[in-house]
Amino acid sequence: MLRVAVVGSGPSGVYAAQALVAQREVPGVRVDVLDRLPCPYGLVRYGVAPDHEKIKSLQGNLRGVLEDDRIRFIGHVEVGGPQCTTARLRELYHAVVYCVGAARDRTLGIPGEELAGVHSATSFVSWYSAHPDAEEAGFDLTGVRSAVVVGAGNVAVDVTRMLARGEADLAPTDMPHAALRALAGSGVRRVHMVARRGPSQGKFTTKELRELGTLPGVAVELDPAELALDPAYADPAAPLPAVNRRNVEVLRGWAGQGAPEADRRIVLRFFLRPVEVLGDAAGRVVGVRFERTAPDGRGGVSGTGTYEDVEAQLVLRSVGYRGVPLPGLPFDPATGTVPHAAGRVVRDGRASVGEYVAGWIKRGPTGVIGTNRPCAKETVSSLLQDAALLARRELPGDPLDALRAAGLDPVLWPGWLAIESAEADLGRTLGRHTVKIPDWPGLLTAAGTAGPGTGRGAPGGPGPDTPAG
């Protein structure tokens, strides 16, 4: 029997586990899917916007994989920490596949980024998605009239949409109650989504973009003269990839109609790059200074020396992600990935048989959820080629016993089901559907474990955002 650990229970990890047990070349494979959190599904649970029910329904597919008798979910285990080092994990399993994603957001690197009111879009998403590591203080939006979102990808579109949505749109979702109350009481009336390049170069998908134009009580505002600075936008016959072409068609339609009257407005801006976040005497953000850019003829942009200030009491940066080094694994800081050869971890120029990577930590933060499937299959193919050599090594016993002996208190599948049940109960007490539990104490109490927590809000008393009930 070949025993494999998969670190990370998001799509890339689950697809890797699925590929391992579905293959027929090596019978008897058993897979443990480990996660630092007591909940599975990774970014499908904690990264997909709560109003995107169709995408979130992918959890049902991932669930079917994790309920396979040959796969065991082991949550609340931090790989790379003192109680479960990568070296120790390698001793407990024939092979380890790391699917740990890209957890750190990129910064703007401009003056004023440290001001109160400036956040990463990642932290905002974590907050409204109930990630237990989210900022404990949350987001107070009552004094925010104007918000700036820097970026032109799907995450930027998501946070823009969430800031513009009303309470009636969000109440049916599984958003934590504190976040729902904060967004319902928001003073936001204008959300500026700003890109440094042109409309034909946006990284968002057309479905996400179109959704901005369907929000009740929200108008989308554009400047036709600004859009026309993009040669590919100005020329309907310009050759563009299919997605970019459809995006341009949507933007042309909105620009031609003009923005109707509405209580809230989404303002899409292009060819502006942030150069400074402006603050007041109290150290809070009051605006962002942008420099007008222009196409450089090589697919990029260059500054023009013309500047514009945009009012903002909240700034969210959404300019990409980076992988984070995992203690015990090699790491390439230039790419933010683990060096690999067809998924095999490369140490000192040589492939390390028994250590593998898949997902964003392998290829960088690119692609959509479905991109993880072929990525995982390539890695599993490399692992299976090494299987005969790997299986020769005798293992010390059930890894779960070793993890518990090290002082960890893992959450297994029944514990996760108990969390699901508690979240359904919480929703009923609040007069809503299922509502996520947003903090470590609440999750671990629901799972029936009193073991050591991970990160802020670890057990030892109720957290500030622990739901009642």
Secondary structure as the mmCIF struct_conf table of DSSP 4:
data_model
#
loop_
_struct_conf.conf_type_id
_struct_conf.id
_struct_conf.beg_label_comp_id
_struct_conf.beg_label_asym_id
_struct_conf.beg_label_seq_id
_struct_conf.end_label_comp_id
_struct_conf.end_label_asym_id
_struct_conf.end_label_seq_id
STRN STRN1 ARG A 3 VAL A 7
BEND BEND1 GLY A 10 GLY A 10
HELX_RH_AL_P HELX_RH_AL_P1 PRO A 11 ALA A 22
BEND BEND2 ARG A 24 VAL A 26
TURN_TY1_P TURN_TY1_P1 PRO A 27 GLY A 28
STRN STRN2 ARG A 30 LEU A 34
BEND BEND3 ARG A 36 CYS A 39
BEND BEND4 TYR A 41 TYR A 41
TURN_TY1_P TURN_TY1_P2 GLY A 42 GLY A 42
HELX_RH_AL_P HELX_RH_AL_P2 LEU A 43 TYR A 46
TURN_TY1_P TURN_TY1_P3 GLY A 47 GLY A 47
BEND BEND5 VAL A 48 VAL A 48
TURN_TY1_P TURN_TY1_P4 PRO A 50 ASP A 51
HELX_RH_AL_P HELX_RH_AL_P3 GLU A 53 LYS A 56
TURN_TY1_P TURN_TY1_P5 SER A 57 SER A 57
HELX_RH_AL_P HELX_RH_AL_P4 LEU A 58 LEU A 66
TURN_TY1_P TURN_TY1_P6 GLU A 67 GLU A 67
BEND BEND6 ASP A 68 ASP A 68
TURN_TY1_P TURN_TY1_P7 ASP A 69 ARG A 70
STRN STRN3 ILE A 71 GLY A 75
BEND BEND7 HIS A 76 HIS A 76
TURN_TY1_P TURN_TY1_P8 VAL A 79 GLY A 80
STRN STRN4 GLY A 81 GLY A 81
TURN_TY1_P TURN_TY1_P9 PRO A 82 GLN A 83
STRN STRN5 CYS A 84 CYS A 84
HELX_RH_AL_P HELX_RH_AL_P5 THR A 86 LEU A 92
BEND BEND8 TYR A 93 HIS A 94
STRN STRN6 ALA A 95 TYR A 98
STRN STRN7 ARG A 104 ASP A 105
HELX_LH_PP_P HELX_LH_PP_P1 ARG A 106 THR A 107
TURN_TY1_P TURN_TY1_P10 PRO A 111 GLU A 114
BEND BEND9 LEU A 115 LEU A 115
STRN STRN8 ALA A 116 ALA A 116
TURN_TY1_P TURN_TY1_P11 GLY A 117 GLY A 117
STRN STRN9 VAL A 118 SER A 120
HELX_RH_AL_P HELX_RH_AL_P6 ALA A 121 TYR A 128
TURN_TY1_P TURN_TY1_P12 SER A 129 ALA A 130
TURN_TY1_P TURN_TY1_P13 PRO A 132 ASP A 133
BEND BEND10 ALA A 134 ALA A 134
TURN_TY1_P TURN_TY1_P14 GLU A 136 ALA A 137
TURN_TY1_P TURN_TY1_P15 THR A 142 GLY A 143
BEND BEND11 ARG A 145 ARG A 145
STRN STRN10 SER A 146 VAL A 150
BEND BEND12 GLY A 153 GLY A 153
HELX_RH_AL_P HELX_RH_AL_P7 ASN A 154 ALA A 164
HELX_RH_AL_P HELX_RH_AL_P8 GLU A 167 LEU A 170
TURN_TY1_P TURN_TY1_P16 ALA A 171 PRO A 172
BEND BEND13 THR A 173 THR A 173
HELX_RH_AL_P HELX_RH_AL_P9 HIS A 177 ALA A 184
TURN_TY1_P TURN_TY1_P17 GLY A 185 GLY A 185
STRN STRN11 ARG A 190 VAL A 194
BEND BEND14 ARG A 196 ARG A 197
HELX_RH_3T_P HELX_RH_3T_P1 PRO A 199 GLN A 201
BEND BEND15 PHE A 204 PHE A 204
HELX_RH_AL_P HELX_RH_AL_P10 THR A 206 LEU A 212
TURN_TY1_P TURN_TY1_P18 GLY A 213 THR A 214
TURN_TY1_P TURN_TY1_P19 PRO A 216 GLY A 217
STRN STRN12 VAL A 218 GLU A 221
HELX_RH_AL_P HELX_RH_AL_P11 PRO A 224 LEU A 227
TURN_TY1_P TURN_TY1_P20 ALA A 228 LEU A 229
BEND BEND16 ASP A 230 ASP A 230
HELX_RH_AL_P HELX_RH_AL_P12 PRO A 231 ALA A 234
TURN_TY1_P TURN_TY1_P21 PRO A 236 ALA A 237
HELX_RH_AL_P HELX_RH_AL_P13 ALA A 242 GLN A 257
HELX_LH_PP_P HELX_LH_PP_P2 ALA A 259 GLU A 261
BEND BEND17 ASP A 263 ASP A 263
STRN STRN13 ARG A 264 ARG A 269
BEND BEND18 PHE A 271 PHE A 271
STRN STRN14 LEU A 272 GLY A 279
TURN_TY1_P TURN_TY1_P22 ALA A 281 ALA A 282
BEND BEND19 GLY A 283 GLY A 283
STRN STRN15 ARG A 284 ARG A 284
STRN STRN16 VAL A 285 PRO A 295
BEND BEND20 GLY A 297 GLY A 300
STRN STRN17 VAL A 301 GLU A 311
BEND BEND21 GLN A 313 GLN A 313
STRN STRN18 LEU A 314 ARG A 317
STRN STRN19 TYR A 321 ARG A 322
TURN_TY1_P TURN_TY1_P23 PRO A 327 GLY A 328
BEND BEND22 LEU A 329 LEU A 329
STRN STRN20 ASP A 332 ASP A 332
TURN_TY1_P TURN_TY1_P24 PRO A 333 GLY A 336
STRN STRN21 THR A 337 THR A 337
STRN STRN22 HIS A 340 ALA A 341
TURN_TY1_P TURN_TY1_P25 ALA A 342 GLY A 343
STRN STRN23 ARG A 344 ARG A 347
TURN_TY1_P TURN_TY1_P26 ASP A 348 GLY A 349
STRN STRN24 ARG A 350 VAL A 357
TURN_TY1_P TURN_TY1_P27 GLY A 359 GLY A 359
HELX_RH_AL_P HELX_RH_AL_P14 TRP A 360 ARG A 363
BEND BEND23 PRO A 365 PRO A 365
BEND BEND24 GLY A 367 GLY A 367
HELX_RH_3T_P HELX_RH_3T_P2 ILE A 369 THR A 371
HELX_RH_AL_P HELX_RH_AL_P15 ASN A 372 GLN A 385
TURN_TY1_P TURN_TY1_P28 ASP A 386 ASP A 386
HELX_RH_AL_P HELX_RH_AL_P16 ALA A 387 LEU A 390
TURN_TY1_P TURN_TY1_P29 ALA A 391 ARG A 392
BEND BEND25 ARG A 393 ARG A 393
HELX_LH_PP_P HELX_LH_PP_P3 GLU A 394 LEU A 395
BEND BEND26 GLY A 397 GLY A 397
HELX_RH_AL_P HELX_RH_AL_P17 PRO A 399 ALA A 405
TURN_TY1_P TURN_TY1_P30 ALA A 406 GLY A 407
STRN STRN25 VAL A 411 LEU A 412
HELX_RH_AL_P HELX_RH_AL_P18 TRP A 413 THR A 429
TURN_TY1_P TURN_TY1_P31 LEU A 430 GLY A 431
BEND BEND27 ARG A 432 HIS A 433
BEND BEND28 ASP A 439 ASP A 439
HELX_RH_AL_P HELX_RH_AL_P19 TRP A 440 ALA A 447
TURN_TY1_P TURN_TY1_P32 GLY A 448 GLY A 448
BEND BEND29 GLY A 451 GLY A 451
BEND BEND30 GLY A 455 GLY A 455
TURN_TY1_P TURN_TY1_P33 ARG A 456 GLY A 457
BEND BEND31 PRO A 459 GLY A 461
TURN_TY1_P TURN_TY1_P34 PRO A 464 ASP A 465
HELX_LH_PP_P HELX_LH_PP_P4 THR A 466 ALA A 468
#
